[in-house]
Amino acid sequence: MKYKNLPSARLFPLLFVCLSAEAVVKPFTLPDRAPAQAAVWSELLCAAAVCTALIFFFHRVSDSSLRLLRTGRLKQAKAVLAWIAVSASFAGGACLVTAERFYRYVSDEPTLSLITAALILLAATYAVSRGVLTMTRAAGAVCVLFLMGAVLLAASSLSSARLENLMFSDDILRKTLRRTAFGNWLPAELLCFILIKIPLKQGGSKCACRAVAASAAFFAVSAVLAELVLGEQAGALMQPMHTLARLGGLSVFKRFDALHVGIWLLVLLLRQAFLLYGTRTAVRGLLPDRWASFCIPGAIALTLAGAFACSALPQGSAGVLSSFATLSAFGAVLLFSSCTEVGS
């Protein structure tokens, strides 16, 4: 399959849905109890910082150096790919843990954790085996369902919204910085984005920045909606958007939560597949050609290792570690590109 004819704009639904997954399905960490005001400022701060970094990154890194990196022919490239594989697999493991816990959270009679995780990985593996083009096509349909579900959730909740539920704090700067520092401020999906075999110079920066900005706006609107309906309890709940789905209704129609849960599980599955794709691409550059058939099993093994590591970590630390790992991986790619351009 030739990915060079795939426009970067086609990747926007995939990237947007993956980046917005945590807006509706929060990682199972301790509630931050921060007001929506802090969430809005935090998302604006993160989006501005990440977009600035992406513009700088795409300006300094050439497509030729990225192609050389993906091949893994140089020892330096293998070292960078190894760190990318670790970063992507750790984020994939965190996503797997979140998806399994969310399914257990919403199910009255959940299956065993290992069976749920195995089914998620099996579906993600099939999606990766079909190629990134198939994933982008599926992402378009999932994105439409995701946005329609968000509109339905807002419409069914507005009747219970009260402006007096919005909280304003004098110590908003400290709460904003705390929420930013302990959140997933640099998603590993952006690292997987640069591994896709397309000319990223042609609109890659715009596509990534638009997806980051759109997901930040979605996060902010979700936080405000939750606080309008739930008040100060929104920051104390484990899954506030699922609570909104259970409470909301239109006319005689009540309890849309099953519909929303189905869409959100599709979003988590797509995110899992995208992170697995990034891990598989990095592992493929590390392995010799005769071992190419082992790249997907290797990616699955790394993702499972990342899931065990995330399960053993204290609550709230997985997102921070993933962000720093992603940041260091971007720095390694930038250093590799600078060295190859100087060498050439």
C-alpha positions as CSV (number, residue, x, y, z in Angstrom):
1,M,0.0,0.0,0.0
2,K,1.3,3.4,-0.9
3,Y,1.0,5.9,1.9
4,K,2.6,8.7,0.0
5,N,-0.7,9.6,-1.7
6,L,-2.5,9.9,1.7
7,P,-3.0,13.6,2.4
8,S,-2.1,14.6,6.0
9,A,-5.5,16.2,6.3
10,R,-7.1,12.7,6.1
11,L,-5.4,12.0,9.4
12,F,-7.2,14.8,11.3
13,P,-10.2,12.7,12.4
14,L,-7.9,9.9,13.6
15,L,-5.7,12.3,15.5
16,F,-8.6,14.4,16.9
17,V,-10.5,11.4,18.2
18,C,-7.4,9.8,19.8
19,L,-6.4,13.1,21.5
20,S,-10.0,13.7,22.7
21,A,-10.5,10.2,24.3
22,E,-9.5,11.4,27.8
23,A,-12.1,14.2,27.7
24,V,-14.9,11.6,28.0
25,V,-13.1,8.7,29.6
26,K,-10.7,10.0,32.2
27,P,-7.8,7.8,33.4
28,F,-8.7,6.2,36.7
29,T,-6.7,8.5,38.9
30,L,-7.6,10.5,42.0
31,P,-10.1,13.3,41.3
32,D,-8.3,16.6,41.0
33,R,-11.3,18.7,42.4
34,A,-10.2,21.6,40.2
35,P,-12.9,23.9,38.8
36,A,-13.8,24.1,35.2
37,Q,-12.1,27.4,35.1
38,A,-8.7,25.7,35.8
39,A,-9.5,23.1,33.2
40,V,-10.1,25.7,30.5
41,W,-7.0,27.7,31.2
42,S,-4.9,24.4,31.5
43,E,-6.1,23.2,28.1
44,L,-5.4,26.6,26.5
45,L,-1.9,26.7,28.0
46,C,-1.2,23.1,26.9
47,A,-2.5,23.6,23.4
48,A,-0.5,26.8,22.9
49,A,2.7,25.2,24.2
50,V,2.3,22.0,22.2
51,C,1.4,23.8,18.9
52,T,4.4,26.1,19.3
53,A,6.6,23.0,19.8
54,L,5.1,21.2,16.8
55,I,5.6,24.2,14.5
56,F,9.3,24.4,15.6
57,F,9.7,20.6,15.3
58,F,8.3,20.4,11.7
59,H,10.3,23.5,10.7
60,R,13.6,21.9,11.8
61,V,13.0,18.2,10.9
62,S,13.0,17.3,7.2
63,D,11.0,14.5,5.6
64,S,14.2,12.9,4.4
65,S,15.6,12.5,7.9
66,L,12.2,11.0,9.1
67,R,12.4,8.5,6.2
68,L,15.9,7.6,7.2
69,L,14.8,7.3,10.8
70,R,12.0,4.9,10.0
71,T,14.3,2.5,8.2
72,G,16.6,2.1,11.2
73,R,19.7,1.7,9.1
74,L,21.9,3.8,11.3
75,K,22.8,3.0,14.9
76,Q,21.6,6.4,15.9
77,A,18.2,5.7,14.3
78,K,17.9,2.4,16.1
79,A,18.5,4.1,19.4
80,V,15.8,6.8,18.7
81,L,13.4,4.1,17.5
82,A,13.9,2.1,20.6
83,W,13.0,5.1,22.8
84,I,10.0,5.8,20.6
85,A,8.9,2.2,21.0
86,V,9.2,2.5,24.7
87,S,7.2,5.8,24.8
88,A,4.4,4.6,22.5
89,S,4.1,1.2,24.2
90,F,3.9,2.9,27.7
91,A,1.1,5.1,26.4
92,G,-0.5,2.1,24.8
93,G,-0.3,0.2,28.0
94,A,-1.9,3.1,29.9
95,C,-4.7,3.2,27.3
96,L,-5.3,-0.5,27.7
97,V,-5.5,-0.2,31.4
98,T,-8.0,2.7,31.1
99,A,-10.1,0.9,28.6
100,E,-10.3,-2.2,30.7
101,R,-11.1,-0.3,33.9
102,F,-13.7,1.8,32.1
103,Y,-15.4,-1.4,30.8
104,R,-15.4,-2.8,34.3
105,Y,-16.7,0.5,35.7
106,V,-19.8,0.7,33.4
107,S,-20.6,-3.1,33.3
108,D,-22.9,-4.7,35.8
109,E,-21.4,-8.1,35.2
110,P,-17.9,-7.4,33.6
111,T,-15.8,-10.2,32.2
112,L,-12.3,-11.0,33.6
113,S,-9.7,-8.3,33.1
114,L,-7.4,-10.5,31.1
115,I,-10.2,-11.4,28.7
116,T,-11.2,-7.8,28.2
117,A,-7.6,-6.7,27.6
118,A,-7.1,-9.6,25.2
119,L,-10.2,-8.7,23.1
120,I,-9.1,-5.0,23.0
121,L,-5.6,-5.9,21.8
122,L,-6.9,-8.4,19.3
123,A,-9.2,-5.8,17.7
124,A,-6.4,-3.2,17.7
125,T,-4.0,-5.8,16.2
126,Y,-6.4,-6.4,13.4
127,A,-6.8,-2.7,12.7
128,V,-3.0,-2.3,12.6
129,S,-2.7,-5.2,10.2
130,R,-5.1,-3.6,7.8
131,G,-2.9,-0.5,7.5
132,V,-3.1,3.2,8.3
133,L,-5.4,4.0,5.4
134,T,-8.1,1.6,6.7
135,M,-7.6,3.2,10.2
136,T,-8.2,6.7,8.8
137,R,-11.3,5.6,7.0
138,A,-12.7,4.0,10.2
139,A,-11.7,7.1,12.1
140,G,-13.9,9.2,9.9
141,A,-17.0,7.2,10.8
142,V,-16.0,7.1,14.5
143,C,-15.3,10.8,14.6
144,V,-18.9,11.5,13.2
145,L,-20.4,9.2,15.8
146,F,-18.2,10.8,18.5
147,L,-19.3,14.4,17.7
148,M,-23.0,13.4,17.3
149,G,-22.8,11.7,20.6
150,A,-21.3,14.8,22.2
151,V,-24.1,17.0,20.7
152,L,-26.7,14.5,22.0
153,L,-25.0,14.5,25.5
154,A,-25.0,18.3,25.6
155,A,-28.6,18.5,24.4
156,S,-29.8,16.0,27.0
157,S,-27.9,17.7,29.8
158,L,-28.7,21.4,29.2
159,S,-32.0,21.2,30.9
160,S,-30.2,20.5,34.2
161,A,-27.5,23.1,33.6
162,R,-27.3,26.0,36.1
163,L,-25.1,29.0,35.7
164,E,-24.7,29.3,39.5
165,N,-23.0,25.9,39.4
166,L,-19.9,27.5,37.8
167,M,-17.1,28.0,40.4
168,F,-14.6,30.7,40.4
169,S,-11.4,30.6,42.5
170,D,-9.0,33.3,43.5
171,D,-6.1,30.8,43.4
172,I,-6.8,29.8,39.8
173,L,-3.1,30.1,38.7
174,R,-1.9,27.5,41.1
175,K,-4.8,25.1,40.3
176,T,-4.2,25.6,36.6
177,L,-0.5,24.9,36.8
178,R,-1.1,21.9,39.1
179,R,-3.7,20.4,36.6
180,T,-1.3,21.0,33.7
181,A,1.7,19.5,35.5
182,F,-0.1,16.3,36.5
183,G,-2.0,15.8,33.3
184,N,-1.1,14.2,30.0
185,W,0.1,17.4,28.4
186,L,2.0,15.8,25.6
187,P,0.2,12.8,24.2
188,A,2.2,10.0,22.6
189,E,-0.2,10.0,19.6
190,L,1.7,13.0,18.3
191,L,4.8,10.8,18.3
192,C,3.0,8.1,16.4
193,F,1.9,10.8,13.9
194,I,5.4,11.5,12.7
195,L,6.0,7.7,12.0
196,I,3.3,7.6,9.4
197,K,4.9,7.2,6.0
198,I,3.6,10.4,4.4
199,P,5.4,13.7,3.5
200,L,4.7,15.5,6.7
201,K,6.1,18.8,5.4
202,Q,3.0,19.1,3.2
203,G,0.4,20.1,5.8
204,G,1.7,17.9,8.6
205,S,2.2,20.8,11.0
206,K,-1.2,22.3,10.3
207,C,-3.0,18.9,10.7
208,A,-1.3,18.2,14.0
209,C,-1.9,21.7,15.4
210,R,-5.5,21.8,14.3
211,A,-6.1,18.4,16.0
212,V,-4.4,19.6,19.2
213,A,-6.5,22.9,19.2
214,A,-9.8,21.1,18.4
215,S,-9.2,18.5,21.2
216,A,-8.3,21.2,23.7
217,A,-11.5,23.0,22.8
218,F,-13.4,19.8,23.3
219,F,-11.8,19.2,26.7
220,A,-12.7,22.7,27.8
221,V,-16.3,22.5,26.7
222,S,-16.7,19.1,28.4
223,A,-15.3,20.5,31.6
224,V,-17.7,23.5,31.6
225,L,-20.7,21.3,30.7
226,A,-19.9,18.9,33.5
227,E,-19.7,21.7,36.0
228,L,-22.8,23.5,34.8
229,V,-24.8,20.3,35.5
230,L,-23.0,18.7,38.4
231,G,-21.5,21.8,40.1
232,E,-18.5,21.2,42.5
233,Q,-19.2,17.5,42.3
234,A,-17.8,17.4,38.8
235,G,-14.2,17.6,39.9
236,A,-14.7,15.0,42.6
237,L,-16.2,12.3,40.4
238,M,-14.1,9.5,38.8
239,Q,-16.0,9.7,35.4
240,P,-18.1,12.9,35.3
241,M,-19.0,12.5,31.6
242,H,-20.4,9.1,32.2
243,T,-22.4,10.5,35.1
244,L,-23.9,13.1,32.7
245,A,-24.8,10.3,30.3
246,R,-26.7,8.5,33.0
247,L,-28.5,11.6,34.2
248,G,-29.4,13.2,30.9
249,G,-32.5,12.6,28.8
250,L,-34.7,14.1,26.1
251,S,-38.5,14.2,26.5
252,V,-39.6,10.6,27.3
253,F,-36.2,9.2,26.3
254,K,-33.9,8.5,29.3
255,R,-30.6,6.9,30.0
256,F,-28.5,7.4,26.9
257,D,-25.5,6.1,28.7
258,A,-25.4,2.8,26.8
259,L,-25.2,4.6,23.5
260,H,-22.4,6.9,24.7
261,V,-20.5,4.1,26.3
262,G,-20.5,2.2,23.0
263,I,-19.1,5.2,21.1
264,W,-16.5,5.9,23.7
265,L,-15.3,2.3,23.7
266,L,-14.9,2.6,19.9
267,V,-12.8,5.7,20.5
268,L,-10.6,3.9,23.0
269,L,-10.2,1.0,20.6
270,L,-9.2,3.4,17.8
271,R,-6.7,5.1,20.2
272,Q,-5.3,1.7,21.2
273,A,-4.8,0.8,17.5
274,F,-3.1,4.0,16.7
275,L,-0.6,3.7,19.6
276,L,0.0,0.0,18.7
277,Y,0.7,1.2,15.1
278,G,3.3,3.6,16.4
279,T,4.9,0.9,18.5
280,R,4.9,-1.6,15.6
281,T,6.4,1.0,13.2
282,A,9.2,1.7,15.7
283,V,9.8,-2.0,16.3
284,R,9.9,-2.7,12.5
285,G,12.8,-0.3,12.1
286,L,14.7,-2.1,14.9
287,L,14.3,-5.6,13.4
288,P,16.1,-7.1,10.4
289,D,14.1,-7.7,7.3
290,R,14.0,-11.5,7.9
291,W,12.3,-10.8,11.2
292,A,9.6,-8.5,9.9
293,S,6.8,-10.9,10.8
294,F,7.7,-10.5,14.5
295,C,7.1,-6.7,14.6
296,I,3.4,-6.9,15.6
297,P,4.0,-9.6,18.3
298,G,6.9,-7.5,19.6
299,A,4.7,-4.4,19.7
300,I,2.0,-6.4,21.6
301,A,4.6,-7.6,24.1
302,L,5.8,-4.1,24.7
303,T,2.2,-2.8,25.1
304,L,1.5,-5.5,27.7
305,A,4.7,-4.6,29.5
306,G,3.6,-0.9,29.4
307,A,0.2,-2.0,30.9
308,F,1.9,-3.9,33.7
309,A,4.1,-0.9,34.4
310,C,1.1,1.5,34.5
311,S,-0.8,-0.7,36.8
312,A,2.1,-0.8,39.2
313,L,2.6,3.0,39.2
314,P,1.0,5.4,41.8
315,Q,-2.3,7.0,40.6
316,G,-1.8,10.1,38.5
317,S,1.9,9.4,37.6
318,A,1.4,7.5,34.3
319,G,0.3,10.6,32.3
320,V,3.2,12.6,33.6
321,L,5.8,10.0,32.9
322,S,4.3,9.4,29.4
323,S,4.4,13.1,28.6
324,F,8.1,13.4,29.6
325,A,8.9,10.2,27.7
326,T,7.2,11.6,24.6
327,L,9.0,15.0,25.0
328,S,12.4,13.3,25.2
329,A,11.6,11.1,22.2
330,F,10.7,14.3,20.2
331,G,14.0,15.7,21.3
332,A,15.9,12.6,20.2
333,V,14.2,12.8,16.7
334,L,15.2,16.5,16.5
335,L,18.8,15.7,17.5
336,F,18.9,12.8,15.0
337,S,17.6,15.1,12.2
338,S,20.2,17.8,13.0
339,C,23.0,15.3,13.0
340,T,22.0,13.6,9.7
341,E,21.6,17.0,8.0
342,V,25.0,18.1,9.2
343,G,26.5,14.8,8.1
344,S,25.0,15.0,4.6
